[in-house]
Amino acid sequence: MSTATASMKQCLANCQECQVTCADMLTSHCLSEGGDHVEQTHVKLMLDCIAACSACVDFMSRNSDHHALYCRACAEICKACADSCEQVGGMEKCVKCCRKCQESCSSMAA
């Protein structure tokens, strides 16, 4: 990890935060709220976001030559998750971390 740039370290931190926040919101908030919060498309997007962030952390932490591919996908998935969380409502914490992750992953994918 000593070869990681400052922007990669920030992206790693944002991906980890997004992964943990989305997992926590899904299990502690969405499941208890029910309704739109547990609608299949929304839950699948949240699970995709958690998995994408996890994959990015994995690829960046070992400085893989292919991390940009995963960051590009993660940025797209985080955007979709943030949009869904915004639409469902009451998930500002998720929206904020997904947008932050989307931004840093987009810069890593460039």
PyMOL commands that set and color helices and strands:
alter all, ss='L'
color gray80, all
select helices_A, chain A and resi 6-33+35-38+40-61+67-88+92-109
alter helices_A, ss='H'
color red, helices_A
deselect
rebuild
show_as cartoon
